[in-house]
Amino acid sequence: MSVQAYILIQTEVGKASSVANAIKGIAGVTLAEGVTGPYDVIMRAEAPSMEEFGRAILSKVQAVPGITRTLTCPVTN
């Protein structure tokens, strides 16, 4: 069973669009969209395991320029 999670992202002012576009190119990301409210981008991703999720997805997301904070919300089905 794969691990799925939503990641809520805060960005630097004016960077939401470029951050969302950069995240869309990361393998395992199934959704990345700009939103309004306390977060600027919401994304959904999946990986075969939590270890793989952290190594292959989160580490790449956190390396995207313009991100100031992330909050990972695992899906509990």
N, C-alpha and C positions, 0 to 999 in steps of 0.2 A: 504494500500500500504506500502510495506516495505522500509526501508532506506538502501541504499547500498553506500559503499564508498571504495575507494582505500586508503591505508595508505602506505606512503613512509617512509622507516626506515633507519636511519644511525646507524651503530653498531661500537663497539670497533673493532680494528684491529683483523682479524682472527675469528670473532664471527658470521659472516653472516650465515653460515651453521647451527650452533646450534640455533641461533635465529629463523631462518625459520622453523626448525624442531619443536621447542617449540610452535611457533605460530600456526602451522598446527593442534595442538591438542585442540585449543580453540574453543568452540562451536560458530557457526556463521561465522567462517572463511571459505571461499570457495576457496581461493588460497593463497599460500605463497611461493615465489620463490626468490632465490638470483639473483641479477642483477649487472651489472657493470655501472659505472657512479657516479654521486654525491650521490646516495643512494645505500645501500647494499642489501636491501630486499624490495620487493613490495608485498603487500597483498591486498586481496579484502575480504570484509565481508558484511553481511547483518543482519538486526534485524528488529523487527516489528515497532519500533519507534526510534527517535533520543535519547530519554532518555534511552531506553533499549540498544541502540548502545553504549552509553557512559558508562553505568553501567556494562553491561555484557561483552562487548568486549574491548573497549579502556582501561578500568582500568586493565584488565588482560594482555593486550599487553604491557602496560607501566611497568608492574611488571616483565616482562621477563628480566633476567640478560643479560647484554651486549648491551642493546639499549642505544644510546646516544641522539637521537632526532627522533621525528616523525612528519609527515605532513599528515593531514587527508584531502582527496579530495572527498567530497560527489558527487555521481553520480546524474546528473540532467536530468532525462528522461522526 
